[in-house]
Every structure is written in structure tokens, then in C-alpha cells.
């Protein structure tokens, strides 16, 4: 098993992320999926395999961006605003 590595994009929020993971199963699921998708994207972009379709990589980029947006909404909620009601899964939006 590979060790859990801090993601630079959210490195300034590590304590808040840890607290949210302990408090919310939904946030933990979203952040875990973000980590998995980010790792997979990095592996695909840096692999020597050339037969990966651009559409596939673009779909992973889009999915990762959606997860980042949802994580940001948890980390930086607007005063008086509720958490987002949508969820992002590996199969799409629900």
C-alpha cells in the first residue's frame, strides 16, 4: 500500500481536511476519490503509453476539477450558505 501523500493544492488546509474526514463520511469519500483521481491522472500523463485517448484524459481532468470544486466548497464555505447538495462519484454526478 502506498503511503498517503499530502496534495499540494490543499496543503495549507491539512488540519481542516483531517477534521472534516473524521466528522463527515461524505467528505472523506470525496477527498479519497480526489486523491485516487489525481494519482491516476498523474500516472496517465507521465506514462510512456501513447495509446491513451485524449478524451479519456480530459474526462479524468474534468472529474478531478469537479472534486476540487466540491472540496473547496467544504473548506471555504460562504457565511450562511449550506454545503452543496450535489455529489460527485466515479460514475458522474448524482
N, C-alpha and C positions, 0 to 999 in steps of 0.2 A: 504494500500500500504506500502510495506516495504521501509525503507529509503535506499538511495543509499550509499553503503559502499565502501570505498577505497580498492582496491585489492593490497595486499602486493607486489605482483610481480612487479607492476608498481607504487608503492608508491612514488618513487623518481622522477617520471615523471608526477605527478598530474597536475601541471600548464600547461605543454605542452599538455597533454591529453585534458584538458579543452579547450585550444586554438584550437586544432585540431577538437574537437567536434563542436565548434562554426563555424569553417571555412569549414569543409567538412562533408556533409551528409553521404558520404560513410564511412568515418572513424567512425562517430557516430554510424552508423548501425553495423559496425564490432565490435566496443567496447561494444555496448549494447548486442549483441549476445554473446560475450565472457563472459560478466557478467552473463547473463542468464545461459549459459552452465556451467560455474564454479559453480554457485549456485546449479544447478541441479545435477552436479557430486558430490558435497559435500553432498547433501541430500541423494543421492542414496548410497554413500559409508558409510554413517552414519545412515542409516535407519535400522530398525530391520527386514525388509522384506528380506527373504533369497531366494526368487524365481526369483531374477533378473539375467538374463543370463550374464555370463562374457563377451560374445561377444558384448552385448548391452553397458555395461560399458566401454569396450575397444574402442568401436566406439565413445562414448562421449569423452573419453580421447583423442583420435586421433583428433577429431573435435576441441577440446579446444586447443590442441597443434598447429594445423594449424592456428587458430585465433590468438594465442600468437605470432606466427612467423610473421603474417601479421602486427600485432600491432607493433612489434619490428621493422619491416621494415619502418614503418611510423615514429617511434621515433628515429631510428638510421640510417638514410639513408646514404649510401656511397656517398662521394663527386662526383658530376657529374652524379650520377645514378638516373634514374627516379623511381617513385613509382611503385610497382608491378602492372601488368596489370590483374592478376587473381583476382577473388573474391571468398570468401568462404561464403556459405549460409547454412541454416539449412538443406537443402536437398543435399548439396555436393558442388563440385566445378563448376564454370561456367566461 
